[in-house]
Amino acid sequence: MEDVGRVRSPELLRASRRILVLSWASLVWMIGEGTLGLVAGVQGGSLSLVGWALGSVIEGLASAVVIWRFTGSRARSETAEARAQKAVAVSFFLLAPYLVVQAVRDLVTGHAAEASLLGLLVTAASVVVMPALGLAKHRLGRQVGSRATVGEGTQNLMCAVQAAAVLVGLALTATVGWRWVDPAVALALAVWAVREGQEAWEGEEDED
């Protein structure tokens, strides 16, 4: 990853502005995505959709941190990233047990999620939008030497993977009646949440 100090000032300024635009776009998207996903998940009784929507809060926090870091004199600060990692870890640890309890309940009671048009549309849109945002942030983050920006881009890519999993689960429930798919996806999300929470708490960073 290229060091910030090696990037020419005009180039750094342009890249920083692009990062701000992308992070603001992500934050606005996450607010809308999370709200609509939560409504669709509650209405349809989809645990994986609810968990995915709540995950938007975590990704929105990452976007807010990057916005803060690249505003004014904080453009090169690492302090905000370190504090945000702890907050994100706690959020992951709170999300994981909720998903496990609800998934076990649905497996025991045989409750089935109902696919809704809103849920399908929201998740399908994220499968298309999130990879574009994530890849752009990876490129810009490496350009300016910002691991926080690269990390935010990784979260966007993970959001797309989660959305695809939720979409497949809802579709299978609606078409072939596989009631176990939604709780299974919720359990998989819980495992992912614990792993990411541990990494965030320990402050692990991707190494190029």
C-alpha beads as a LAMMPS data file, in Angstrom:
LAMMPS data file: protein, C-alpha beads

208 atoms
207 bonds

1 atom types
1 bond types

-500.0 500.0 xlo xhi
-500.0 500.0 ylo yhi
-500.0 500.0 zlo zhi

Masses

1 110.0

Atoms # bond

1 1 1 0.000 0.000 0.000
2 1 1 1.366 3.404 -0.936
3 1 1 2.339 5.674 1.935
4 1 1 0.366 8.904 2.342
5 1 1 3.523 10.967 2.511
6 1 1 4.635 9.761 -0.920
7 1 1 1.496 10.985 -2.647
8 1 1 1.728 14.461 -4.171
9 1 1 -0.461 17.015 -2.398
10 1 1 -2.767 17.771 -5.376
11 1 1 -3.219 14.056 -6.009
12 1 1 -3.883 13.401 -2.326
13 1 1 -6.417 16.226 -2.230
14 1 1 -8.301 14.877 -5.234
15 1 1 -8.303 11.330 -3.889
16 1 1 -9.422 12.542 -0.452
17 1 1 -12.330 14.396 -2.016
18 1 1 -13.351 11.289 -3.946
19 1 1 -13.171 9.252 -0.754
20 1 1 -15.410 11.781 0.996
21 1 1 -17.957 11.653 -1.832
22 1 1 -17.996 7.849 -1.844
23 1 1 -18.242 7.639 1.943
24 1 1 -21.108 10.131 2.038
25 1 1 -22.845 8.149 -0.713
26 1 1 -22.326 4.959 1.289
27 1 1 -23.664 6.532 4.476
28 1 1 -26.833 7.764 2.762
29 1 1 -27.258 4.387 1.067
30 1 1 -26.799 2.507 4.346
31 1 1 -29.450 4.608 6.069
32 1 1 -31.964 3.876 3.324
33 1 1 -30.905 0.251 2.946
34 1 1 -31.013 -0.415 6.668
35 1 1 -34.415 1.198 7.123
36 1 1 -36.056 -0.553 4.182
37 1 1 -34.355 -3.861 4.957
38 1 1 -35.483 -3.736 8.577
39 1 1 -39.075 -2.971 7.578
40 1 1 -39.092 -5.768 5.008
41 1 1 -37.464 -8.214 7.431
42 1 1 -39.912 -7.516 10.251
43 1 1 -42.925 -7.667 7.937
44 1 1 -41.764 -10.918 6.337
45 1 1 -40.348 -12.457 9.509
46 1 1 -36.912 -12.858 7.928
47 1 1 -34.148 -13.076 10.533
48 1 1 -31.335 -12.962 8.005
49 1 1 -32.839 -9.855 6.395
50 1 1 -33.194 -8.165 9.795
51 1 1 -29.622 -9.087 10.688
52 1 1 -28.367 -7.822 7.351
53 1 1 -30.275 -4.552 7.827
54 1 1 -28.822 -4.090 11.323
55 1 1 -25.405 -4.713 9.819
56 1 1 -25.931 -1.541 7.803
57 1 1 -25.538 0.377 11.071
58 1 1 -22.037 -1.041 11.464
59 1 1 -21.110 -0.205 7.889
60 1 1 -22.610 3.253 8.299
61 1 1 -20.354 3.777 11.313
62 1 1 -17.315 2.919 9.188
63 1 1 -18.431 5.431 6.569
64 1 1 -18.874 8.105 9.240
65 1 1 -15.379 7.423 10.577
66 1 1 -13.819 7.771 7.119
67 1 1 -15.757 11.003 6.549
68 1 1 -14.431 12.330 9.847
69 1 1 -10.866 11.267 9.079
70 1 1 -10.787 12.944 5.679
71 1 1 -12.347 16.215 6.837
72 1 1 -9.947 19.075 7.494
73 1 1 -6.736 18.426 9.415
74 1 1 -7.842 14.905 10.438
75 1 1 -7.107 13.529 6.961
76 1 1 -4.066 11.594 8.204
77 1 1 -5.245 10.769 11.727
78 1 1 -5.305 7.142 12.913
79 1 1 -7.030 7.908 16.225
80 1 1 -10.588 7.800 14.874
81 1 1 -9.963 4.429 13.236
82 1 1 -8.679 2.878 16.472
83 1 1 -11.691 4.076 18.445
84 1 1 -14.132 3.002 15.762
85 1 1 -12.682 -0.519 15.699
86 1 1 -13.687 -0.996 19.337
87 1 1 -17.199 0.347 18.719
88 1 1 -17.652 -1.879 15.675
89 1 1 -16.452 -4.905 17.655
90 1 1 -19.048 -4.289 20.374
91 1 1 -21.773 -3.939 17.731
92 1 1 -20.772 -7.266 16.190
93 1 1 -20.786 -8.968 19.590
94 1 1 -24.303 -7.650 20.294
95 1 1 -25.614 -8.738 16.900
96 1 1 -24.300 -12.314 17.019
97 1 1 -26.266 -13.660 20.040
98 1 1 -29.465 -12.025 18.781
99 1 1 -29.167 -13.883 15.484
100 1 1 -28.389 -17.198 17.193
101 1 1 -31.350 -17.023 19.598
102 1 1 -33.810 -16.047 16.884
103 1 1 -32.494 -18.662 14.445
104 1 1 -32.773 -21.466 17.008
105 1 1 -36.293 -20.326 17.870
106 1 1 -37.351 -20.464 14.224
107 1 1 -35.766 -23.882 13.710
108 1 1 -37.575 -25.262 16.780
109 1 1 -40.969 -23.699 16.045
110 1 1 -40.832 -24.177 12.278
111 1 1 -41.515 -20.496 11.634
112 1 1 -40.961 -19.615 7.970
113 1 1 -39.926 -16.269 6.568
114 1 1 -42.131 -14.710 3.918
115 1 1 -40.405 -13.212 0.902
116 1 1 -41.613 -9.689 0.194
117 1 1 -41.148 -7.603 -2.919
118 1 1 -39.508 -4.873 -0.844
119 1 1 -37.003 -7.285 0.684
120 1 1 -36.090 -8.749 -2.691
121 1 1 -35.653 -5.316 -4.277
122 1 1 -33.499 -3.927 -1.453
123 1 1 -31.137 -6.885 -1.362
124 1 1 -30.914 -7.075 -5.157
125 1 1 -29.987 -3.384 -5.318
126 1 1 -27.219 -3.896 -2.764
127 1 1 -25.760 -6.784 -4.757
128 1 1 -25.316 -4.328 -7.641
129 1 1 -24.314 -1.114 -5.816
130 1 1 -22.042 -2.322 -3.005
131 1 1 -19.333 -3.992 -5.140
132 1 1 -18.894 -0.790 -7.164
133 1 1 -18.463 1.310 -4.018
134 1 1 -16.212 -1.250 -2.357
135 1 1 -13.820 -1.637 -5.284
136 1 1 -13.557 2.143 -5.749
137 1 1 -12.679 2.603 -2.059
138 1 1 -10.084 -0.162 -2.254
139 1 1 -8.387 1.617 -5.145
140 1 1 -8.487 5.073 -3.545
141 1 1 -7.510 3.748 -0.130
142 1 1 -4.389 2.137 -1.547
143 1 1 -3.626 5.287 -3.518
144 1 1 -3.514 7.488 -0.404
145 1 1 -2.318 4.802 2.019
146 1 1 -5.532 4.741 4.065
147 1 1 -6.274 1.342 5.613
148 1 1 -9.491 2.759 7.045
149 1 1 -10.782 3.480 3.544
150 1 1 -9.716 0.031 2.323
151 1 1 -11.457 -1.490 5.340
152 1 1 -14.646 0.420 4.618
153 1 1 -14.489 -0.856 1.047
154 1 1 -14.113 -4.404 2.338
155 1 1 -17.247 -3.950 4.434
156 1 1 -19.100 -2.815 1.309
157 1 1 -18.005 -5.975 -0.501
158 1 1 -19.066 -8.101 2.462
159 1 1 -22.434 -6.349 2.426
160 1 1 -22.891 -7.464 -1.176
161 1 1 -22.072 -11.062 -0.245
162 1 1 -24.522 -10.924 2.662
163 1 1 -27.221 -9.436 0.449
164 1 1 -26.741 -12.202 -2.103
165 1 1 -27.024 -14.851 0.623
166 1 1 -30.190 -13.283 2.009
167 1 1 -31.641 -12.972 -1.488
168 1 1 -31.034 -16.647 -2.229
169 1 1 -32.496 -17.661 1.130
170 1 1 -35.685 -15.657 0.608
171 1 1 -36.066 -16.949 -2.942
172 1 1 -35.684 -20.593 -1.880
173 1 1 -38.161 -20.122 0.953
174 1 1 -40.703 -18.661 -1.465
175 1 1 -40.224 -21.187 -4.279
176 1 1 -39.458 -24.557 -2.689
177 1 1 -40.450 -23.949 0.918
178 1 1 -37.062 -24.621 2.478
179 1 1 -37.795 -23.125 5.895
180 1 1 -34.370 -23.947 7.272
181 1 1 -32.565 -21.686 4.798
182 1 1 -33.338 -18.386 6.536
183 1 1 -32.247 -19.553 10.031
184 1 1 -29.155 -21.154 8.477
185 1 1 -28.195 -17.863 6.855
186 1 1 -28.801 -16.098 10.183
187 1 1 -26.463 -18.545 11.948
188 1 1 -23.822 -18.035 9.271
189 1 1 -24.120 -14.277 9.771
190 1 1 -23.680 -14.784 13.517
191 1 1 -20.432 -16.712 12.983
192 1 1 -19.227 -13.989 10.633
193 1 1 -20.163 -11.324 13.201
194 1 1 -18.123 -13.007 15.945
195 1 1 -15.089 -13.377 13.695
196 1 1 -15.228 -9.785 12.497
197 1 1 -15.835 -8.569 16.031
198 1 1 -12.695 -10.337 17.242
199 1 1 -10.628 -8.883 14.418
200 1 1 -11.989 -5.387 15.034
201 1 1 -11.308 -5.622 18.776
202 1 1 -7.749 -6.839 18.219
203 1 1 -7.177 -4.166 15.593
204 1 1 -6.222 -6.527 12.800
205 1 1 -5.451 -4.931 9.477
206 1 1 -5.169 -6.328 5.993
207 1 1 -1.616 -6.759 4.835
208 1 1 -0.816 -6.247 1.189

Bonds

1 1 1 2
2 1 2 3
3 1 3 4
4 1 4 5
5 1 5 6
6 1 6 7
7 1 7 8
8 1 8 9
9 1 9 10
10 1 10 11
11 1 11 12
12 1 12 13
13 1 13 14
14 1 14 15
15 1 15 16
16 1 16 17
17 1 17 18
18 1 18 19
19 1 19 20
20 1 20 21
21 1 21 22
22 1 22 23
23 1 23 24
24 1 24 25
25 1 25 26
26 1 26 27
27 1 27 28
28 1 28 29
29 1 29 30
30 1 30 31
31 1 31 32
32 1 32 33
33 1 33 34
34 1 34 35
35 1 35 36
36 1 36 37
37 1 37 38
38 1 38 39
39 1 39 40
40 1 40 41
41 1 41 42
42 1 42 43
43 1 43 44
44 1 44 45
45 1 45 46
46 1 46 47
47 1 47 48
48 1 48 49
49 1 49 50
50 1 50 51
51 1 51 52
52 1 52 53
53 1 53 54
54 1 54 55
55 1 55 56
56 1 56 57
57 1 57 58
58 1 58 59
59 1 59 60
60 1 60 61
61 1 61 62
62 1 62 63
63 1 63 64
64 1 64 65
65 1 65 66
66 1 66 67
67 1 67 68
68 1 68 69
69 1 69 70
70 1 70 71
71 1 71 72
72 1 72 73
73 1 73 74
74 1 74 75
75 1 75 76
76 1 76 77
77 1 77 78
78 1 78 79
79 1 79 80
80 1 80 81
81 1 81 82
82 1 82 83
83 1 83 84
84 1 84 85
85 1 85 86
86 1 86 87
87 1 87 88
88 1 88 89
89 1 89 90
90 1 90 91
91 1 91 92
92 1 92 93
93 1 93 94
94 1 94 95
95 1 95 96
96 1 96 97
97 1 97 98
98 1 98 99
99 1 99 100
100 1 100 101
101 1 101 102
102 1 102 103
103 1 103 104
104 1 104 105
105 1 105 106
106 1 106 107
107 1 107 108
108 1 108 109
109 1 109 110
110 1 110 111
111 1 111 112
112 1 112 113
113 1 113 114
114 1 114 115
115 1 115 116
116 1 116 117
117 1 117 118
118 1 118 119
119 1 119 120
120 1 120 121
121 1 121 122
122 1 122 123
123 1 123 124
124 1 124 125
125 1 125 126
126 1 126 127
127 1 127 128
128 1 128 129
129 1 129 130
130 1 130 131
131 1 131 132
132 1 132 133
133 1 133 134
134 1 134 135
135 1 135 136
136 1 136 137
137 1 137 138
138 1 138 139
139 1 139 140
140 1 140 141
141 1 141 142
142 1 142 143
143 1 143 144
144 1 144 145
145 1 145 146
146 1 146 147
147 1 147 148
148 1 148 149
149 1 149 150
150 1 150 151
151 1 151 152
152 1 152 153
153 1 153 154
154 1 154 155
155 1 155 156
156 1 156 157
157 1 157 158
158 1 158 159
159 1 159 160
160 1 160 161
161 1 161 162
162 1 162 163
163 1 163 164
164 1 164 165
165 1 165 166
166 1 166 167
167 1 167 168
168 1 168 169
169 1 169 170
170 1 170 171
171 1 171 172
172 1 172 173
173 1 173 174
174 1 174 175
175 1 175 176
176 1 176 177
177 1 177 178
178 1 178 179
179 1 179 180
180 1 180 181
181 1 181 182
182 1 182 183
183 1 183 184
184 1 184 185
185 1 185 186
186 1 186 187
187 1 187 188
188 1 188 189
189 1 189 190
190 1 190 191
191 1 191 192
192 1 192 193
193 1 193 194
194 1 194 195
195 1 195 196
196 1 196 197
197 1 197 198
198 1 198 199
199 1 199 200
200 1 200 201
201 1 201 202
202 1 202 203
203 1 203 204
204 1 204 205
205 1 205 206
206 1 206 207
207 1 207 208
